[in-house]
Amino acid sequence: MTEGGPVEKKPAHGSPDWWFKVLATRLVDRRIGRTNGKKWDRSQLKSTKSRPGLELLDAYRRGEPPLQNVASEWQPHVREFMRVNRLHIADLLVASSANRMQLRDFRTAAADDEVGDQRARDIMRLNGMKVKARDLHTDMLALGDAYTITTPKTADEKYARITAESPLEVITAHDPVTGEIVAGLKLFRDEFDGDDIAYLYLPGVIKRATKPGVTTITASGFRFSDKWSWDDQFGQDKTGEELVPGNRLPIARFQNRDGVGEFERHLGTLDRINDKIANEWWLGKLQAHRQGAVKGLPDKDDEDEDIDYTDVFIRDPAALWRVPKDVDFWESNTTDITSLSNSIQKDLERLAAVTQIALASITPDAADGSAEGAALMREEHVFKVEDRLDRAAGGWAQTMSHAFYFSDDEDRAELSQLEALWGPIERFSLEQKSQAASQVNGILPTEAIYTDILQYPPAEVANLRVMRGRDMLYQGTPV
């Protein structure tokens, strides 16, 4: 660590210290939902420039949206009831699209990679990218952004390392003309030793700063202090060479449409649905113990003493009451909540329409709808997923370009030759695929039939051809 070398409070413009302060402030402001010094609230929904904080969106995604405000004297009794009435819809809006975004393979500048590049598969397997891609797509769709960071390989490693990063911890700055990333920051708190740790990424440079003690990420924003210290030895290997060759900045950004989450513009609808569900359940709870009354009970007993009825009429299944013959019992009527239930259903249908997902994804009752209507909604959802795939493809190409370059394979690192290969958005039955394959047999190449019609992963094509050739050999058919 640098002795007596704290981060300056007023660093020079464009210096690492300056980038650190600017990006850290923007990252924490984005987390808490503050824009231009003002924190987001629901009254700012009319402003197109203000966004709810990522921590709030993440709470909705986890199924823990904020509870409604209630009078202070009722809070202990009502808020727990309200908590159990929340319907976890936000995650469904994300998962319905994320589940269809399956990263399968890459094409590169290598020869004979029509069905994917083997070395790209090796990098994917080493980094567990199928699972990381799912997590990244979920963050992208839920929070509006997601990132990957590629770490150059060491002398003992064969390939570079790729990590999926949350926008809660990572932020980037972009050139306003080209859109390229010019700086990036990862800021988090180490859960083991309690230090704040920051990694600053600039072209060809990775810098690491730490600050022990109380976190600088607070509810009111980023608290910049003079206790941050740079690690001068970080970013170099044992020979003193920089670990970021090629003057690269190894961060790739994955931005959702308009830079917002899938449910971010529908928080009001989600809150309204939860409020109606709470009202529906509240009415049901009240009607389980309907209001009752007794008429004609005497006030005095035979000895002219006041009668205490406090513990007499207990509502218990085994209770038996003995009353005079002229006593009448009254019980309140039930309230019909059918209209309220139908209203909830209508809100779910509207939410599915505006978010372009199949209605059956959030309400099973939609299975009884018309086949034509379901097909139209499914088609709109397919178009939506195709749009999200196009937006994510560039980020994955940049990520693999960094990975190849840091793995000493500059030919495959050529960005213009990199293409992400995705799994099918729609799944078809075996009968549908068989019929389609037989109709295009002799028209399309075998590889296209395997991948586009039969929906096999590109990595399986070589094995399928070997097994097919073996079968034809056993049957005596010329291969």
For each residue, the residues with C-beta under 8 A, 3 or more apart:
1: 5 210 229 230 231 232
2: 5 229 230 231 232
3:
4:
5: 1 2 229 230
6: 226 227 228 229
7: 11 17 20 21 209 226 228 229 230
8: 11 17 226
9: 224 226
10:
11: 7 8 15 16 17 18 20 21
12: 15 17 18
13: 18
14: 18 19
15: 11 12 18 19
16: 11 19 20 200 202 205 207 230
17: 7 8 11 12 20 21
18: 11 12 13 14 15 21 22
19: 14 15 16 22 23 173 183 185 200 202
20: 7 11 16 17 23 24 185 198 200 207 209 228
21: 7 11 17 18 24 25 224
22: 18 19 25 26 173
23: 19 20 26 27 171 172 173 183 184 185 187 200
24: 20 21 27 28 185 187 198 216 222 224
25: 21 22 28 29 221 222 224
26: 22 23 29 30 171
27: 23 24 30 31 169 170 171 185 187 222
28: 24 25 31 32 187 217 218 221 222
29: 25 26 32 33 34 35 221 222
30: 26 27 33 51 53 54 167 171
31: 27 28 53 54 55 168 217
32: 28 29 39 53 55 219 220 221
33: 29 30 39 40 50 51 52 53 54 55 56
34: 29 37 38 39 40 53 221
35: 29 38 40 49 50 51
36:
37: 34
38: 34 35 44 50
39: 32 33 34 53
40: 33 34 35 44 50 51 52 53 56
41: 44
42: 45 267 268
43: 46
44: 38 40 41 47 50
45: 42 50 268
46: 43
47: 44 50
48:
49: 35
50: 33 35 38 40 44 45 47
51: 30 33 35 40 144 260 264
52: 33 40 56 57 264 267
53: 30 31 32 33 34 39 40 56 57
54: 30 31 33 57 58 143 144 167 168
55: 31 32 33 58 59 168
56: 33 40 52 53 59 60 66
57: 52 53 54 60 61 142 143 144 261 263 264
58: 54 55 61 62 142 143 168
59: 55 56 62 64 65 66
60: 56 57 63 64 65 90 263 267 270
61: 57 58 90 91 94 142 143
62: 58 59 91
63: 60 86 88 90 91
64: 59 60 86
65: 59 60 86 90 267 270 271 274
66: 56 59
67: 70 79 82 83
68: 82 271 275
69:
70: 67 74 75 78 79 82
71: 74 75
72: 75
73:
74: 70 71 77 78
75: 70 71 72 78 79
76: 79 80
77: 74 80 81
78: 70 74 75 81 82
79: 67 70 75 76 82 83
80: 76 77 83 84
81: 77 78 84 85 278 282
82: 67 68 70 78 79 85 86 278
83: 67 79 80 86
84: 80 81
85: 81 82 274 277 278 281
86: 63 64 65 82 83 274 277
87: 273 274 277
88: 63 91 92
89: 92 93 263 270 273 348 351 362
90: 60 61 63 65 93 94 142 263 270
91: 61 62 63 88 94 95 142
92: 88 89 95 96 357 361 362
93: 89 90 96 97 262 263 266 351 355 357 362
94: 61 90 91 97 98 138 141 142 261 262 263
95: 91 92 98 99 138
96: 92 93 99 100 357 358 361 362 381
97: 93 94 100 101 141 262 357 381 384 385 388
98: 94 95 101 134 137 138 141
99: 95 96
100: 96 97 385 425 426
101: 97 98 133 134 137 385 388 389 392 422
102: 130 133 422 423
103: 124 129 130 133 396 420 421 422 423
104: 116 421 422 423 457 458 459
105: 115 116 117 120 121 124 420 421 457 458 459
106: 116 117 120 124 396 397 400 418 419 420 421
107: 113 114 116 117 417 418 419 421
108: 113 117 119 120 400 404 411 412 414 417 418
109: 411 412 414 417 418
110: 113 117 119 411 412
111:
112:
113: 107 108 110 116 117 118
114: 107 447
115: 105 447 451 458 459 461 462
116: 104 105 106 107 113 120 121 421 458 459
117: 105 106 107 108 110 113 120 121 412
118: 113 121 122
119: 108 110 122 123 404 409 412
120: 105 106 108 116 117 123 124 400 404 412
121: 105 116 117 118 124 125 459
122: 118 119 125 126 159
123: 119 120 126 127 129 159 160 162 400 403 404 407
124: 103 105 106 120 121 127 129 130
125: 121 122 128 129
126: 122 123 158 159
127: 123 124 132 159 161 162 163 403
128: 125 131 132
129: 103 123 124 125 132 133 162
130: 102 103 124 133 134
131: 128 134 135
132: 127 128 129 135 136 162 163 164
133: 101 102 103 129 130 136 137 164 396
134: 98 101 130 131 137 138
135: 131 132 138 139 164
136: 132 133 139 140 146 147 148 164 165 254
137: 98 101 133 134 140 141 146 254 388 392
138: 94 95 98 134 135 141 142
139: 135 136 142 143 145 146 164 166 167
140: 136 137 143 144 145 146 254 255 256 388 392
141: 94 97 98 137 138 256 261 262 388
142: 57 58 61 90 91 94 138 139 261 262 263
143: 54 57 58 61 139 140 146 166 167 168 261
144: 51 54 57 140 167 255 256 259 260 261 264
145: 139 140 167 253 254 255 256 259
146: 136 137 139 140 143 164 165 166 167 253 254 395
147: 136 164 165 166 167 170 172 184 251 252 253 254
148: 136 162 163 164 165 251 252 254 395 399
149: 162 163 165 170 184 186 201 250 251
150: 160 161 162 250 251 252 399 402 403 406
151: 160 161 162 163 250 406
152: 160 243 244 245 250 406
153: 157 158 159 160 161 406 407
154: 157 237
155: 237
156:
157: 153 154 160 161
158: 126 153 407
159: 122 123 126 127 153 403 407
160: 123 150 151 152 153 157 402 403 404 406 407
161: 127 150 151 153 157
162: 123 127 129 132 148 149 150 151 399 403
163: 127 132 148 149 151
164: 132 133 135 136 139 146 147 148
165: 136 146 147 148 149 169 170 186
166: 139 143 146 147 169 170
167: 30 54 139 143 144 145 146 147 170 171
168: 31 54 55 58 143
169: 27 165 166 186 187 188
170: 27 147 149 165 166 167 184 185 186 187 251
171: 23 26 27 30 167 184 185
172: 23 147 181 183 184 185 251 253
173: 19 22 23 181 182 183 184
174: 179 180 181 182 253
175: 178 179 180 181 182
176: 179
177:
178: 175
179: 174 175 176
180: 174 175
181: 172 173 174 175 184 249 251 252 253
182: 173 174 175 202 203 249
183: 19 23 172 173 200 201 202 249
184: 23 147 149 170 171 172 173 181 200 201 249 251
185: 19 20 23 24 27 170 171 172 198 199 200 201
186: 149 165 169 170 198 199 201
187: 23 24 27 28 169 170 196 197 198 199 217
188: 169 196 197
189: 194 195 196 197 215 217
190: 193 194 195 196 197
191: 194
192:
193: 190 212
194: 189 190 191 212 213
195: 189 190 210 211 212 213
196: 187 188 189 190 210 211 212 215 216 217 228
197: 187 188 189 190 208 209 210
198: 20 24 185 186 187 208 209 210 228
199: 185 186 187 206 207 208
200: 16 19 20 23 183 184 185 205 206 207 208 209
201: 149 183 184 185 186 205 206 249 250 251
202: 16 19 182 183 205 207 249
203: 182 247 248 249
204: 242 244 245 246 247 248 249
205: 16 200 201 202 235 242 244
206: 199 200 201 234 235 243 244
207: 16 20 199 200 202 230 231 234 235
208: 197 198 199 200 230 231 234 235
209: 7 20 197 198 200 228 229 230 231
210: 1 195 196 197 198 228 229 231
211: 195 196 216 225 227 228 229
212: 193 194 195 196 227
213: 194 195 227
214:
215: 189 196 218
216: 24 196 211 222 223 224 225
217: 28 31 187 189 196 222
218: 28 215 221 222 223
219: 32
220: 32 223
221: 25 28 29 32 34 218
222: 24 25 27 28 29 216 217 218
223: 216 218 220
224: 9 21 24 25 216
225: 211 216 228
226: 6 7 8 9
227: 6 211 212 213
228: 6 7 20 196 198 209 210 211 225
229: 1 2 5 6 7 209 210 211
230: 1 2 5 7 16 207 208 209 234
231: 1 2 207 208 209 210 234
232: 1 2
233: 236
234: 206 207 208 230 231
235: 205 206 207 208 242 243 244
236: 233 240 241 242 243
237: 154 155 240 241 243
238:
239:
240: 236 237
241: 236 237
242: 204 205 235 236 245
243: 152 206 235 236 237
244: 152 204 205 206 235 247 248 249 250
245: 152 204 242 248 405 406
246: 204 405
247: 203 204 244
248: 203 204 244 245 402 405 406
249: 181 182 183 184 201 202 203 204 244
250: 149 150 151 152 201 244 402 406
251: 147 148 149 150 170 172 181 184 201
252: 147 148 150 181 395 396 398 399 402
253: 145 146 147 172 174 181 395
254: 136 137 140 145 146 147 148 391 392 395
255: 140 144 145 259 391
256: 140 141 144 145 259 260 261 262 388 391
257: 260 387 388 391
258:
259: 144 145 255 256
260: 51 144 256 257 264 265
261: 57 94 141 142 143 144 256 264
262: 93 94 97 141 142 256 355
263: 57 60 89 90 93 94 142 266 267 270 355
264: 51 52 57 144 260 261 267
265: 260
266: 93 263 269 270 351 354 355
267: 42 52 60 65 263 264 270 271
268: 42 45 271 272
269: 266 272 273 347 350 351 354
270: 60 65 89 90 263 266 267 273 274 351
271: 65 68 267 268 274 275
272: 268 269 275 276 347
273: 87 89 269 270 276 277 344 347 348 351
274: 65 85 86 87 270 271 277 278
275: 68 271 272 278 279
276: 272 273 279 280 340 343 344 347
277: 85 86 87 273 274 280 281 344
278: 81 82 85 274 275 281 282
279: 275 276 282 283 340
280: 276 277 283 284 337 340 341 344
281: 85 277 278 284 285
282: 81 278 279 285 286
283: 279 280 286 287 335 337 340
284: 280 281 287 288 337
285: 281 282 288 289
286: 282 283 289 290
287: 283 284 290 334 335
288: 284 285
289: 285 286 315
290: 286 287 331 332 334
291: 331 332
292: 313 315 329 330 331 332
293: 329 330 331
294: 297 313 323 327 328 329 330
295: 327 328 329 330
296: 324 326 327 328
297: 294 307 309 323 324 327
298: 301 307 324
299: 306 307
300: 304 305 306 307
301: 298 304 305 307
302:
303:
304: 300 301
305: 300 301
306: 299 300
307: 297 298 299 300 301
308: 311 312
309: 297 312 313
310:
311: 308 314
312: 308 309 321
313: 292 294 309 319 321
314: 311 319
315: 289 292 319
316: 319
317:
318:
319: 313 314 315 316
320:
321: 312 313
322:
323: 294 297 327
324: 296 297 298 327
325:
326: 296
327: 294 295 296 297 323 324
328: 294 295 296
329: 292 293 294 295
330: 292 293 294 295
331: 290 291 292 293
332: 290 291 292
333:
334: 287 290
335: 283 287
336: 339
337: 280 283 284 340 341
338: 341 342
339: 336 342 343
340: 276 279 280 283 337 343 344
341: 280 337 338 344 345
342: 338 339 345 346
343: 276 339 340 346 347
344: 273 276 277 280 340 341 347 348
345: 341 342 348 349 363 365
346: 342 343 349 350
347: 269 272 273 276 343 344 350 351
348: 89 273 344 345 351 352 359 362 363
349: 345 346 352 353 359 363 366
350: 269 346 347 353 354
351: 89 93 266 269 270 273 347 348 354 355 362
352: 348 349 355 357 358 359 361 362 363 366 377
353: 349 350 356 377
354: 266 269 350 351
355: 93 262 263 266 351 352
356: 353 377 380 381 383 384
357: 92 93 96 97 352 361 362 377 381 384
358: 96 352 361 366 374 377 378 381
359: 348 349 352 362 363 366 369 374 377
360: 363 364 366 367 374
361: 92 96 352 357 358
362: 89 92 93 96 348 351 352 357 359
363: 345 348 349 352 359 360 366
364: 360 367
365: 345 368
366: 349 352 358 359 360 363 369 374
367: 360 364
368: 365
369: 359 366 373 374
370: 373 374
371: 374 375
372: 375 376
373: 369 370 376 377
374: 358 359 360 366 369 370 371 377 378
375: 371 372 378 379
376: 372 373 379 380
377: 352 353 356 357 358 359 373 374 380 381
378: 358 374 375 381 382 426
379: 375 376 382 383
380: 356 376 377 383 384
381: 96 97 356 357 358 377 378 384 385
382: 378 379 385 386 425 426
383: 356 379 380 386 387
384: 97 356 357 380 381 387 388
385: 97 100 101 381 382 388 389 425
386: 382 383 389 390 425
387: 257 383 384 390 391
388: 97 101 137 140 141 256 257 384 385 391 392
389: 101 385 386 392 393 422 425
390: 386 387 393
391: 254 255 256 257 387 388 394 395
392: 101 137 140 254 388 389 395 396 420
393: 389 390 396 397 419 420
394: 391 397 398
395: 146 148 252 253 254 391 392 398 399
396: 103 106 133 252 392 393 399 400 420
397: 106 393 394 400 401 415 418 419 420
398: 252 394 395 401 402 415
399: 148 150 162 252 395 396 402 403
400: 106 108 120 123 396 397 403 404 418 420
401: 397 398 404 405 413 414 415 418
402: 150 160 248 250 252 398 399 405 406 413
403: 123 127 150 159 160 162 399 400 406 407
404: 108 119 120 123 160 400 401 407 409 410 412 413
405: 245 246 248 401 402 409 410 413
406: 150 151 152 153 160 245 248 250 402 403
407: 123 153 158 159 160 403 404
408:
409: 119 404 405 412 413
410: 404 405 413 414
411: 108 109 110 414
412: 108 109 110 117 119 120 404 409 417 418
413: 401 402 404 405 409 410
414: 108 109 401 410 411 417 418
415: 397 398 401 418
416:
417: 107 108 109 412 414
418: 106 107 108 109 397 400 401 412 414 415
419: 106 107 393 397
420: 103 105 106 392 393 396 397 400
421: 103 104 105 106 107 116 458
422: 101 102 103 104 389 425
423: 102 103 104 455 457
424: 427 455
425: 100 382 385 386 389 422
426: 100 378 382
427: 424 455
428: 432 433 436 455
429: 432 433
430: 433 434
431: 434 435
432: 428 429 435 436
433: 428 429 430 436 437 453 454 455
434: 430 431 437 438
435: 431 432 438 439
436: 428 432 433 439 440 453
437: 433 434 440 441 449 453 454
438: 434 435 441
439: 435 436
440: 436 437 443 444 449 453
441: 437 438 444 449
442:
443: 440
444: 440 441 448 449 452 453
445: 448 449
446: 449 450 465
447: 114 115 450 451 461
448: 444 445 451 452 453
449: 437 440 441 444 445 446 452 453 454
450: 446 447 453 454 456 460 461 464
451: 115 447 448 454 455 456 457 458 461
452: 444 448 449 455
453: 433 436 437 440 444 448 449 450
454: 433 437 449 450 451
455: 423 424 427 428 433 451 452
456: 450 451 460 461 464
457: 104 105 423 451 460
458: 104 105 115 116 421 451 461
459: 104 105 115 116 121 462
460: 450 456 457 463 464
461: 115 447 450 451 456 458 464 465
462: 115 459 465 466
463: 460 466 467
464: 450 456 460 461 467 468
465: 446 461 462 468 469
466: 462 463 469 470
467: 463 464 470 471
468: 464 465 471 472
469: 465 466 472 473 479
470: 466 467 473 474
471: 467 468 474 475
472: 468 469 475 477 478 479
473: 469 470 476 477 479
474: 470 471
475: 471 472
476: 473
477: 472 473
478: 472
479: 469 472 473
